[in-house]
Amino acid sequence: MATPVYKETRRKHKKVSNELKATIEHLRSELMNAAVEDNFSSGAILELSQRLDHYIVMAQNQMLGK
């Protein structure tokens, strides 16, 4: 039986800091509450969503070691 020719290309993912996780969870909670109370197209919801996106990208970069 032949051995596979490809190399193992999996990256080891690093952990996201607890502070960053807490920030993401806090913003997610704020966004959910705002969505219940406000119109989905309100400026406040858009701003919260963009802030949350920013921190999610930071967490992804942290996991990839960037």
CHARMM-style PDB file with segment names, atoms N, HN, CA, C and O in Angstrom:
ATOM      1  N   MET     1       0.843  -1.173   0.000  1.00  0.00      PROA
ATOM      2  CA  MET     1       0.000   0.000   0.000  1.00  0.00      PROA
ATOM      3  C   MET     1       0.891   1.241   0.000  1.00  0.00      PROA
ATOM      4  O   MET     1       1.848   1.329   0.770  1.00  0.00      PROA
ATOM      5  N   ALA     2       0.568   2.194  -0.870  1.00  0.00      PROA
ATOM      6  HN  ALA     2      -0.209   2.122  -1.496  1.00  0.00      PROA
ATOM      7  CA  ALA     2       1.374   3.414  -1.013  1.00  0.00      PROA
ATOM      8  C   ALA     2       1.054   4.418   0.093  1.00  0.00      PROA
ATOM      9  O   ALA     2      -0.072   4.507   0.583  1.00  0.00      PROA
ATOM     10  N   THR     3       2.071   5.154   0.458  1.00  0.00      PROA
ATOM     11  HN  THR     3       2.986   5.082   0.060  1.00  0.00      PROA
ATOM     12  CA  THR     3       1.869   6.227   1.446  1.00  0.00      PROA
ATOM     13  C   THR     3       1.404   7.489   0.733  1.00  0.00      PROA
ATOM     14  O   THR     3       1.801   7.749  -0.403  1.00  0.00      PROA
ATOM     15  N   PRO     4       0.563   8.273   1.402  1.00  0.00      PROA
ATOM     16  CA  PRO     4       0.106   9.514   0.774  1.00  0.00      PROA
ATOM     17  C   PRO     4       1.272  10.448   0.476  1.00  0.00      PROA
ATOM     18  O   PRO     4       2.219  10.544   1.256  1.00  0.00      PROA
ATOM     19  N   VAL     5       1.193  11.131  -0.656  1.00  0.00      PROA
ATOM     20  HN  VAL     5       0.424  11.053  -1.290  1.00  0.00      PROA
ATOM     21  CA  VAL     5       2.260  12.019  -1.097  1.00  0.00      PROA
ATOM     22  C   VAL     5       2.123  13.413  -0.480  1.00  0.00      PROA
ATOM     23  O   VAL     5       3.113  14.132  -0.344  1.00  0.00      PROA
ATOM     24  N   TYR     6       0.911  13.790  -0.111  1.00  0.00      PROA
ATOM     25  HN  TYR     6       0.107  13.205  -0.221  1.00  0.00      PROA
ATOM     26  CA  TYR     6       0.683  15.141   0.403  1.00  0.00      PROA
ATOM     27  C   TYR     6       1.264  15.327   1.800  1.00  0.00      PROA
ATOM     28  O   TYR     6       1.434  14.368   2.553  1.00  0.00      PROA
ATOM     29  N   LYS     7       1.559  16.556   2.123  1.00  0.00      PROA
ATOM     30  HN  LYS     7       1.421  17.335   1.512  1.00  0.00      PROA
ATOM     31  CA  LYS     7       2.050  16.885   3.462  1.00  0.00      PROA
ATOM     32  C   LYS     7       0.877  17.312   4.330  1.00  0.00      PROA
ATOM     33  O   LYS     7      -0.145  17.779   3.828  1.00  0.00      PROA
ATOM     34  N   GLU     8       1.030  17.154   5.591  1.00  0.00      PROA
ATOM     35  HN  GLU     8       1.860  16.774   5.999  1.00  0.00      PROA
ATOM     36  CA  GLU     8       0.023  17.630   6.542  1.00  0.00      PROA
ATOM     37  C   GLU     8       0.062  19.148   6.536  1.00  0.00      PROA
ATOM     38  O   GLU     8       1.094  19.745   6.845  1.00  0.00      PROA
ATOM     39  N   THR     9      -1.055  19.776   6.187  1.00  0.00      PROA
ATOM     40  HN  THR     9      -1.893  19.291   5.937  1.00  0.00      PROA
ATOM     41  CA  THR     9      -1.076  21.237   6.069  1.00  0.00      PROA
ATOM     42  C   THR     9      -1.940  21.907   7.131  1.00  0.00      PROA
ATOM     43  O   THR     9      -2.186  23.111   7.055  1.00  0.00      PROA
ATOM     44  N   ARG    10      -2.393  21.162   8.098  1.00  0.00      PROA
ATOM     45  HN  ARG    10      -2.193  20.185   8.159  1.00  0.00      PROA
ATOM     46  CA  ARG    10      -3.209  21.767   9.149  1.00  0.00      PROA
ATOM     47  C   ARG    10      -2.371  22.709   9.987  1.00  0.00      PROA
ATOM     48  O   ARG    10      -1.222  22.428  10.327  1.00  0.00      PROA
ATOM     49  N   ARG    11      -2.980  23.832  10.307  1.00  0.00      PROA
ATOM     50  HN  ARG    11      -3.914  24.061  10.030  1.00  0.00      PROA
ATOM     51  CA  ARG    11      -2.312  24.782  11.194  1.00  0.00      PROA
ATOM     52  C   ARG    11      -2.765  24.528  12.615  1.00  0.00      PROA
ATOM     53  O   ARG    11      -3.899  24.118  12.862  1.00  0.00      PROA
ATOM     54  N   LYS    12      -1.875  24.773  13.530  1.00  0.00      PROA
ATOM     55  HN  LYS    12      -0.953  25.106  13.330  1.00  0.00      PROA
ATOM     56  CA  LYS    12      -2.275  24.721  14.925  1.00  0.00      PROA
ATOM     57  C   LYS    12      -2.901  26.064  15.261  1.00  0.00      PROA
ATOM     58  O   LYS    12      -2.265  27.109  15.127  1.00  0.00      PROA
ATOM     59  N   HSD    13      -4.146  26.023  15.696  1.00  0.00      PROA
ATOM     60  HN  HSD    13      -4.662  25.174  15.805  1.00  0.00      PROA
ATOM     61  CA  HSD    13      -4.838  27.261  16.023  1.00  0.00      PROA
ATOM     62  C   HSD    13      -4.490  27.696  17.438  1.00  0.00      PROA
ATOM     63  O   HSD    13      -4.475  26.894  18.372  1.00  0.00      PROA
ATOM     64  N   LYS    14      -4.216  28.968  17.567  1.00  0.00      PROA
ATOM     65  HN  LYS    14      -4.229  29.620  16.809  1.00  0.00      PROA
ATOM     66  CA  LYS    14      -3.933  29.527  18.879  1.00  0.00      PROA
ATOM     67  C   LYS    14      -5.243  29.902  19.535  1.00  0.00      PROA
ATOM     68  O   LYS    14      -6.272  30.035  18.873  1.00  0.00      PROA
ATOM     69  N   LYS    15      -5.193  30.070  20.836  1.00  0.00      PROA
ATOM     70  HN  LYS    15      -4.357  29.963  21.374  1.00  0.00      PROA
ATOM     71  CA  LYS    15      -6.398  30.416  21.580  1.00  0.00      PROA
ATOM     72  C   LYS    15      -6.639  31.917  21.550  1.00  0.00      PROA
ATOM     73  O   LYS    15      -5.709  32.720  21.479  1.00  0.00      PROA
ATOM     74  N   VAL    16      -7.912  32.267  21.605  1.00  0.00      PROA
ATOM     75  HN  VAL    16      -8.668  31.614  21.663  1.00  0.00      PROA
ATOM     76  CA  VAL    16      -8.319  33.666  21.674  1.00  0.00      PROA
ATOM     77  C   VAL    16      -8.280  34.074  23.142  1.00  0.00      PROA
ATOM     78  O   VAL    16      -8.706  33.317  24.014  1.00  0.00      PROA
ATOM     79  N   SER    17      -7.769  35.269  23.410  1.00  0.00      PROA
ATOM     80  HN  SER    17      -7.423  35.884  22.702  1.00  0.00      PROA
ATOM     81  CA  SER    17      -7.657  35.731  24.792  1.00  0.00      PROA
ATOM     82  C   SER    17      -9.034  35.832  25.437  1.00  0.00      PROA
ATOM     83  O   SER    17     -10.032  36.095  24.767  1.00  0.00      PROA
ATOM     84  N   ASN    18      -9.068  35.619  26.739  1.00  0.00      PROA
ATOM     85  HN  ASN    18      -8.257  35.405  27.283  1.00  0.00      PROA
ATOM     86  CA  ASN    18     -10.322  35.699  27.482  1.00  0.00      PROA
ATOM     87  C   ASN    18     -10.932  37.091  27.394  1.00  0.00      PROA
ATOM     88  O   ASN    18     -12.153  37.233  27.333  1.00  0.00      PROA
ATOM     89  N   GLU    19     -10.090  38.113  27.385  1.00  0.00      PROA
ATOM     90  HN  GLU    19      -9.098  37.998  27.434  1.00  0.00      PROA
ATOM     91  CA  GLU    19     -10.580  39.489  27.294  1.00  0.00      PROA
ATOM     92  C   GLU    19     -11.297  39.718  25.957  1.00  0.00      PROA
ATOM     93  O   GLU    19     -12.354  40.347  25.911  1.00  0.00      PROA
ATOM     94  N   LEU    20     -10.715  39.205  24.888  1.00  0.00      PROA
ATOM     95  HN  LEU    20      -9.857  38.694  24.926  1.00  0.00      PROA
ATOM     96  CA  LEU    20     -11.324  39.365  23.567  1.00  0.00      PROA
ATOM     97  C   LEU    20     -12.624  38.571  23.474  1.00  0.00      PROA
ATOM     98  O   LEU    20     -13.604  39.051  22.904  1.00  0.00      PROA
ATOM     99  N   LYS    21     -12.638  37.363  24.029  1.00  0.00      PROA
ATOM    100  HN  LYS    21     -11.842  36.973  24.492  1.00  0.00      PROA
ATOM    101  CA  LYS    21     -13.867  36.564  24.055  1.00  0.00      PROA
ATOM    102  C   LYS    21     -14.969  37.299  24.808  1.00  0.00      PROA
ATOM    103  O   LYS    21     -16.118  37.330  24.368  1.00  0.00      PROA
ATOM    104  N   ALA    22     -14.612  37.892  25.949  1.00  0.00      PROA
ATOM    105  HN  ALA    22     -13.678  37.867  26.307  1.00  0.00      PROA
ATOM    106  CA  ALA    22     -15.595  38.616  26.761  1.00  0.00      PROA
ATOM    107  C   ALA    22     -16.139  39.825  26.009  1.00  0.00      PROA
ATOM    108  O   ALA    22     -17.336  40.106  26.068  1.00  0.00      PROA
ATOM    109  N   THR    23     -15.273  40.536  25.306  1.00  0.00      PROA
ATOM    110  HN  THR    23     -14.301  40.307  25.258  1.00  0.00      PROA
ATOM    111  CA  THR    23     -15.705  41.697  24.525  1.00  0.00      PROA
ATOM    112  C   THR    23     -16.677  41.272  23.432  1.00  0.00      PROA
ATOM    113  O   THR    23     -17.700  41.921  23.218  1.00  0.00      PROA
ATOM    114  N   ILE    24     -16.357  40.188  22.747  1.00  0.00      PROA
ATOM    115  HN  ILE    24     -15.526  39.661  22.922  1.00  0.00      PROA
ATOM    116  CA  ILE    24     -17.226  39.683  21.678  1.00  0.00      PROA
ATOM    117  C   ILE    24     -18.582  39.281  22.245  1.00  0.00      PROA
ATOM    118  O   ILE    24     -19.619  39.622  21.677  1.00  0.00      PROA
ATOM    119  N   GLU    25     -18.579  38.564  23.353  1.00  0.00      PROA
ATOM    120  HN  GLU    25     -17.737  38.286  23.815  1.00  0.00      PROA
ATOM    121  CA  GLU    25     -19.845  38.136  23.957  1.00  0.00      PROA
ATOM    122  C   GLU    25     -20.669  39.329  24.433  1.00  0.00      PROA
ATOM    123  O   GLU    25     -21.892  39.339  24.292  1.00  0.00      PROA
ATOM    124  N   HSD    26     -20.000  40.332  24.996  1.00  0.00      PROA
ATOM    125  HN  HSD    26     -19.006  40.324  25.110  1.00  0.00      PROA
ATOM    126  CA  HSD    26     -20.695  41.534  25.464  1.00  0.00      PROA
ATOM    127  C   HSD    26     -21.350  42.263  24.286  1.00  0.00      PROA
ATOM    128  O   HSD    26     -22.518  42.645  24.359  1.00  0.00      PROA
ATOM    129  N   LEU    27     -20.599  42.452  23.213  1.00  0.00      PROA
ATOM    130  HN  LEU    27     -19.650  42.142  23.154  1.00  0.00      PROA
ATOM    131  CA  LEU    27     -21.141  43.138  22.037  1.00  0.00      PROA
ATOM    132  C   LEU    27     -22.256  42.327  21.378  1.00  0.00      PROA
ATOM    133  O   LEU    27     -23.242  42.889  20.902  1.00  0.00      PROA
ATOM    134  N   ARG    28     -22.095  41.018  21.355  1.00  0.00      PROA
ATOM    135  HN  ARG    28     -21.294  40.561  21.743  1.00  0.00      PROA
ATOM    136  CA  ARG    28     -23.135  40.157  20.785  1.00  0.00      PROA
ATOM    137  C   ARG    28     -24.433  40.308  21.574  1.00  0.00      PROA
ATOM    138  O   ARG    28     -25.517  40.410  21.001  1.00  0.00      PROA
ATOM    139  N   SER    29     -24.303  40.319  22.885  1.00  0.00      PROA
ATOM    140  HN  SER    29     -23.422  40.235  23.351  1.00  0.00      PROA
ATOM    141  CA  SER    29     -25.468  40.482  23.748  1.00  0.00      PROA
ATOM    142  C   SER    29     -26.127  41.850  23.545  1.00  0.00      PROA
ATOM    143  O   SER    29     -27.350  41.952  23.452  1.00  0.00      PROA
ATOM    144  N   GLU    30     -25.302  42.898  23.477  1.00  0.00      PROA
ATOM    145  HN  GLU    30     -24.308  42.815  23.552  1.00  0.00      PROA
ATOM    146  CA  GLU    30     -25.820  44.247  23.232  1.00  0.00      PROA
ATOM    147  C   GLU    30     -26.559  44.308  21.897  1.00  0.00      PROA
ATOM    148  O   GLU    30     -27.628  44.910  21.794  1.00  0.00      PROA
ATOM    149  N   LEU    31     -25.979  43.682  20.886  1.00  0.00      PROA
ATOM    150  HN  LEU    31     -25.111  43.193  20.970  1.00  0.00      PROA
ATOM    151  CA  LEU    31     -26.585  43.687  19.555  1.00  0.00      PROA
ATOM    152  C   LEU    31     -27.929  42.957  19.570  1.00  0.00      PROA
ATOM    153  O   LEU    31     -28.899  43.431  18.979  1.00  0.00      PROA
ATOM    154  N   MET    32     -27.985  41.822  20.234  1.00  0.00      PROA
ATOM    155  HN  MET    32     -27.197  41.437  20.714  1.00  0.00      PROA
ATOM    156  CA  MET    32     -29.238  41.068  20.324  1.00  0.00      PROA
ATOM    157  C   MET    32     -30.313  41.887  21.035  1.00  0.00      PROA
ATOM    158  O   MET    32     -31.460  41.929  20.591  1.00  0.00      PROA
ATOM    159  N   ASN    33     -29.945  42.533  22.133  1.00  0.00      PROA
ATOM    160  HN  ASN    33     -29.014  42.499  22.494  1.00  0.00      PROA
ATOM    161  CA  ASN    33     -30.903  43.362  22.870  1.00  0.00      PROA
ATOM    162  C   ASN    33     -31.374  44.537  22.029  1.00  0.00      PROA
ATOM    163  O   ASN    33     -32.562  44.862  22.021  1.00  0.00      PROA
ATOM    164  N   ALA    34     -30.463  45.168  21.331  1.00  0.00      PROA
ATOM    165  HN  ALA    34     -29.498  44.904  21.338  1.00  0.00      PROA
ATOM    166  CA  ALA    34     -30.815  46.308  20.489  1.00  0.00      PROA
ATOM    167  C   ALA    34     -31.737  45.875  19.355  1.00  0.00      PROA
ATOM    168  O   ALA    34     -32.649  46.612  18.980  1.00  0.00      PROA
ATOM    169  N   ALA    35     -31.509  44.697  18.815  1.00  0.00      PROA
ATOM    170  HN  ALA    35     -30.768  44.098  19.120  1.00  0.00      PROA
ATOM    171  CA  ALA    35     -32.341  44.202  17.715  1.00  0.00      PROA
ATOM    172  C   ALA    35     -33.771  43.947  18.184  1.00  0.00      PROA
ATOM    173  O   ALA    35     -34.719  44.130  17.420  1.00  0.00      PROA
ATOM    174  N   VAL    36     -33.925  43.529  19.427  1.00  0.00      PROA
ATOM    175  HN  VAL    36     -33.155  43.380  20.048  1.00  0.00      PROA
ATOM    176  CA  VAL    36     -35.260  43.294  19.976  1.00  0.00      PROA
ATOM    177  C   VAL    36     -35.989  44.621  20.178  1.00  0.00      PROA
ATOM    178  O   VAL    36     -37.191  44.723  19.930  1.00  0.00      PROA
ATOM    179  N   GLU    37     -35.252  45.633  20.629  1.00  0.00      PROA
ATOM    180  HN  GLU    37     -34.276  45.550  20.830  1.00  0.00      PROA
ATOM    181  CA  GLU    37     -35.856  46.915  20.981  1.00  0.00      PROA
ATOM    182  C   GLU    37     -35.950  47.892  19.815  1.00  0.00      PROA
ATOM    183  O   GLU    37     -36.813  48.769  19.829  1.00  0.00      PROA
ATOM    184  N   ASP    38     -35.096  47.768  18.815  1.00  0.00      PROA
ATOM    185  HN  ASP    38     -34.395  47.055  18.804  1.00  0.00      PROA
ATOM    186  CA  ASP    38     -34.980  48.762  17.755  1.00  0.00      PROA
ATOM    187  C   ASP    38     -35.318  48.177  16.394  1.00  0.00      PROA
ATOM    188  O   ASP    38     -35.559  46.978  16.252  1.00  0.00      PROA
ATOM    189  N   ASN    39     -35.330  49.038  15.415  1.00  0.00      PROA
ATOM    190  HN  ASN    39     -35.135  50.012  15.531  1.00  0.00      PROA
ATOM    191  CA  ASN    39     -35.466  48.638  14.021  1.00  0.00      PROA
ATOM    192  C   ASN    39     -34.106  48.107  13.553  1.00  0.00      PROA
ATOM    193  O   ASN    39     -33.069  48.678  13.890  1.00  0.00      PROA
ATOM    194  N   PHE    40     -34.108  47.024  12.783  1.00  0.00      PROA
ATOM    195  HN  PHE    40     -34.951  46.560  12.510  1.00  0.00      PROA
ATOM    196  CA  PHE    40     -32.846  46.424  12.343  1.00  0.00      PROA
ATOM    197  C   PHE    40     -31.982  47.370  11.522  1.00  0.00      PROA
ATOM    198  O   PHE    40     -30.769  47.182  11.435  1.00  0.00      PROA
ATOM    199  N   SER    41     -32.584  48.368  10.929  1.00  0.00      PROA
ATOM    200  HN  SER    41     -33.570  48.520  10.999  1.00  0.00      PROA
ATOM    201  CA  SER    41     -31.807  49.284  10.091  1.00  0.00      PROA
ATOM    202  C   SER    41     -31.360  50.535  10.838  1.00  0.00      PROA
ATOM    203  O   SER    41     -30.865  51.478  10.221  1.00  0.00      PROA
ATOM    204  N   SER    42     -31.527  50.553  12.147  1.00  0.00      PROA
ATOM    205  HN  SER    42     -31.929  49.787  12.647  1.00  0.00      PROA
ATOM    206  CA  SER    42     -31.134  51.747  12.903  1.00  0.00      PROA
ATOM    207  C   SER    42     -29.614  51.912  12.920  1.00  0.00      PROA
ATOM    208  O   SER    42     -28.865  50.943  12.790  1.00  0.00      PROA
ATOM    209  N   GLY    43     -29.183  53.147  13.081  1.00  0.00      PROA
ATOM    210  HN  GLY    43     -29.791  53.934  13.186  1.00  0.00      PROA
ATOM    211  CA  GLY    43     -27.753  53.446  13.117  1.00  0.00      PROA
ATOM    212  C   GLY    43     -27.044  52.775  14.276  1.00  0.00      PROA
ATOM    213  O   GLY    43     -25.892  52.360  14.146  1.00  0.00      PROA
ATOM    214  N   ALA    44     -27.731  52.663  15.424  1.00  0.00      PROA
ATOM    215  HN  ALA    44     -28.666  53.000  15.530  1.00  0.00      PROA
ATOM    216  CA  ALA    44     -27.121  52.042  16.604  1.00  0.00      PROA
ATOM    217  C   ALA    44     -26.819  50.570  16.351  1.00  0.00      PROA
ATOM    218  O   ALA    44     -25.767  50.068  16.746  1.00  0.00      PROA
ATOM    219  N   ILE    45     -27.737  49.889  15.698  1.00  0.00      PROA
ATOM    220  HN  ILE    45     -28.592  50.297  15.377  1.00  0.00      PROA
ATOM    221  CA  ILE    45     -27.526  48.467  15.403  1.00  0.00      PROA
ATOM    222  C   ILE    45     -26.406  48.292  14.390  1.00  0.00      PROA
ATOM    223  O   ILE    45     -25.583  47.386  14.519  1.00  0.00      PROA
ATOM    224  N   LEU    46     -26.373  49.144  13.397  1.00  0.00      PROA
ATOM    225  HN  LEU    46     -27.042  49.880  13.291  1.00  0.00      PROA
ATOM    226  CA  LEU    46     -25.295  49.086  12.404  1.00  0.00      PROA
ATOM    227  C   LEU    46     -23.938  49.295  13.070  1.00  0.00      PROA
ATOM    228  O   LEU    46     -22.986  48.570  12.783  1.00  0.00      PROA
ATOM    229  N   GLU    47     -23.850  50.277  13.954  1.00  0.00      PROA
ATOM    230  HN  GLU    47     -24.624  50.866  14.187  1.00  0.00      PROA
ATOM    231  CA  GLU    47     -22.587  50.574  14.647  1.00  0.00      PROA
ATOM    232  C   GLU    47     -22.166  49.398  15.528  1.00  0.00      PROA
ATOM    233  O   GLU    47     -20.993  49.022  15.537  1.00  0.00      PROA
ATOM    234  N   LEU    48     -23.109  48.814  16.267  1.00  0.00      PROA
ATOM    235  HN  LEU    48     -24.061  49.119  16.260  1.00  0.00      PROA
ATOM    236  CA  LEU    48     -22.792  47.653  17.108  1.00  0.00      PROA
ATOM    237  C   LEU    48     -22.336  46.471  16.256  1.00  0.00      PROA
ATOM    238  O   LEU    48     -21.386  45.772  16.608  1.00  0.00      PROA
ATOM    239  N   SER    49     -23.012  46.256  15.145  1.00  0.00      PROA
ATOM    240  HN  SER    49     -23.784  46.823  14.859  1.00  0.00      PROA
ATOM    241  CA  SER    49     -22.664  45.155  14.254  1.00  0.00      PROA
ATOM    242  C   SER    49     -21.256  45.324  13.691  1.00  0.00      PROA
ATOM    243  O   SER    49     -20.499  44.357  13.608  1.00  0.00      PROA
ATOM    244  N   GLN    50     -20.907  46.533  13.309  1.00  0.00      PROA
ATOM    245  HN  GLN    50     -21.522  47.319  13.376  1.00  0.00      PROA
ATOM    246  CA  GLN    50     -19.569  46.796  12.775  1.00  0.00      PROA
ATOM    247  C   GLN    50     -18.497  46.617  13.851  1.00  0.00      PROA
ATOM    248  O   GLN    50     -17.421  46.084  13.579  1.00  0.00      PROA
ATOM    249  N   ARG    51     -18.794  47.064  15.067  1.00  0.00      PROA
ATOM    250  HN  ARG    51     -19.668  47.497  15.288  1.00  0.00      PROA
ATOM    251  CA  ARG    51     -17.837  46.861  16.169  1.00  0.00      PROA
ATOM    252  C   ARG    51     -17.639  45.378  16.433  1.00  0.00      PROA
ATOM    253  O   ARG    51     -16.511  44.917  16.610  1.00  0.00      PROA
ATOM    254  N   LEU    52     -18.740  44.627  16.460  1.00  0.00      PROA
ATOM    255  HN  LEU    52     -19.656  45.001  16.317  1.00  0.00      PROA
ATOM    256  CA  LEU    52     -18.657  43.185  16.683  1.00  0.00      PROA
ATOM    257  C   LEU    52     -17.848  42.517  15.574  1.00  0.00      PROA
ATOM    258  O   LEU    52     -16.999  41.670  15.852  1.00  0.00      PROA
ATOM    259  N   ASP    53     -18.101  42.889  14.329  1.00  0.00      PROA
ATOM    260  HN  ASP    53     -18.791  43.577  14.103  1.00  0.00      PROA
ATOM    261  CA  ASP    53     -17.334  42.347  13.200  1.00  0.00      PROA
ATOM    262  C   ASP    53     -15.841  42.586  13.384  1.00  0.00      PROA
ATOM    263  O   ASP    53     -15.027  41.695  13.143  1.00  0.00      PROA
ATOM    264  N   HSD    54     -15.489  43.790  13.811  1.00  0.00      PROA
ATOM    265  HN  HSD    54     -16.150  44.514  14.007  1.00  0.00      PROA
ATOM    266  CA  HSD    54     -14.080  44.150  14.026  1.00  0.00      PROA
ATOM    267  C   HSD    54     -13.430  43.206  15.041  1.00  0.00      PROA
ATOM    268  O   HSD    54     -12.327  42.708  14.813  1.00  0.00      PROA
ATOM    269  N   TYR    55     -14.111  42.965  16.152  1.00  0.00      PROA
ATOM    270  HN  TYR    55     -15.007  43.369  16.337  1.00  0.00      PROA
ATOM    271  CA  TYR    55     -13.544  42.100  17.187  1.00  0.00      PROA
ATOM    272  C   TYR    55     -13.517  40.634  16.760  1.00  0.00      PROA
ATOM    273  O   TYR    55     -12.622  39.892  17.164  1.00  0.00      PROA
ATOM    274  N   ILE    56     -14.476  40.214  15.957  1.00  0.00      PROA
ATOM    275  HN  ILE    56     -15.203  40.817  15.629  1.00  0.00      PROA
ATOM    276  CA  ILE    56     -14.463  38.841  15.445  1.00  0.00      PROA
ATOM    277  C   ILE    56     -13.261  38.636  14.529  1.00  0.00      PROA
ATOM    278  O   ILE    56     -12.598  37.601  14.596  1.00  0.00      PROA
ATOM    279  N   VAL    57     -12.978  39.613  13.680  1.00  0.00      PROA
ATOM    280  HN  VAL    57     -13.516  40.454  13.626  1.00  0.00      PROA
ATOM    281  CA  VAL    57     -11.796  39.529  12.806  1.00  0.00      PROA
ATOM    282  C   VAL    57     -10.527  39.495  13.652  1.00  0.00      PROA
ATOM    283  O   VAL    57      -9.598  38.747  13.347  1.00  0.00      PROA
ATOM    284  N   MET    58     -10.482  40.295  14.708  1.00  0.00      PROA
ATOM    285  HN  MET    58     -11.237  40.903  14.957  1.00  0.00      PROA
ATOM    286  CA  MET    58      -9.320  40.266  15.605  1.00  0.00      PROA
ATOM    287  C   MET    58      -9.139  38.872  16.205  1.00  0.00      PROA
ATOM    288  O   MET    58      -8.016  38.376  16.287  1.00  0.00      PROA
ATOM    289  N   ALA    59     -10.230  38.240  16.622  1.00  0.00      PROA
ATOM    290  HN  ALA    59     -11.143  38.642  16.556  1.00  0.00      PROA
ATOM    291  CA  ALA    59     -10.160  36.896  17.202  1.00  0.00      PROA
ATOM    292  C   ALA    59      -9.680  35.884  16.167  1.00  0.00      PROA
ATOM    293  O   ALA    59      -8.865  35.015  16.478  1.00  0.00      PROA
ATOM    294  N   GLN    60     -10.180  35.992  14.940  1.00  0.00      PROA
ATOM    295  HN  GLN    60     -10.842  36.698  14.687  1.00  0.00      PROA
ATOM    296  CA  GLN    60      -9.741  35.079  13.882  1.00  0.00      PROA
ATOM    297  C   GLN    60      -8.251  35.242  13.609  1.00  0.00      PROA
ATOM    298  O   GLN    60      -7.533  34.256  13.442  1.00  0.00      PROA
ATOM    299  N   ASN    61      -7.792  36.482  13.565  1.00  0.00      PROA
ATOM    300  HN  ASN    61      -8.375  37.283  13.700  1.00  0.00      PROA
ATOM    301  CA  ASN    61      -6.362  36.729  13.352  1.00  0.00      PROA
ATOM    302  C   ASN    61      -5.537  36.184  14.507  1.00  0.00      PROA
ATOM    303  O   ASN    61      -4.456  35.634  14.296  1.00  0.00      PROA
ATOM    304  N   GLN    62      -6.040  36.333  15.724  1.00  0.00      PROA
ATOM    305  HN  GLN    62      -6.918  36.779  15.896  1.00  0.00      PROA
ATOM    306  CA  GLN    62      -5.333  35.811  16.896  1.00  0.00      PROA
ATOM    307  C   GLN    62      -5.228  34.288  16.816  1.00  0.00      PROA
ATOM    308  O   GLN    62      -4.186  33.719  17.143  1.00  0.00      PROA
ATOM    309  N   MET    63      -6.298  33.631  16.386  1.00  0.00      PROA
ATOM    310  HN  MET    63      -7.144  34.093  16.120  1.00  0.00      PROA
ATOM    311  CA  MET    63      -6.281  32.170  16.271  1.00  0.00      PROA
ATOM    312  C   MET    63      -5.285  31.702  15.221  1.00  0.00      PROA
ATOM    313  O   MET    63      -4.671  30.644  15.357  1.00  0.00      PROA
ATOM    314  N   LEU    64      -5.132  32.503  14.174  1.00  0.00      PROA
ATOM    315  HN  LEU    64      -5.630  33.363  14.064  1.00  0.00      PROA
ATOM    316  CA  LEU    64      -4.207  32.131  13.099  1.00  0.00      PROA
ATOM    317  C   LEU    64      -2.784  32.609  13.360  1.00  0.00      PROA
ATOM    318  O   LEU    64      -1.883  32.350  12.563  1.00  0.00      PROA
ATOM    319  N   GLY    65      -2.584  33.299  14.464  1.00  0.00      PROA
ATOM    320  HN  GLY    65      -3.316  33.510  15.111  1.00  0.00      PROA
ATOM    321  CA  GLY    65      -1.249  33.764  14.819  1.00  0.00      PROA
ATOM    322  C   GLY    65      -0.787  34.964  14.030  1.00  0.00      PROA
ATOM    323  O   GLY    65       0.415  35.185  13.882  1.00  0.00      PROA
ATOM    324  N   LYS    66      -1.716  35.738  13.526  1.00  0.00      PROA
ATOM    325  HN  LYS    66      -2.692  35.559  13.647  1.00  0.00      PROA
ATOM    326  CA  LYS    66      -1.357  36.931  12.742  1.00  0.00      PROA
ATOM    327  C   LYS    66      -1.219  38.130  13.636  1.00  0.00      PROA
ATOM    328  OT1 LYS    66      -0.921  39.225  13.159  1.00  0.00      PROA
TER     329      LYS     66
END
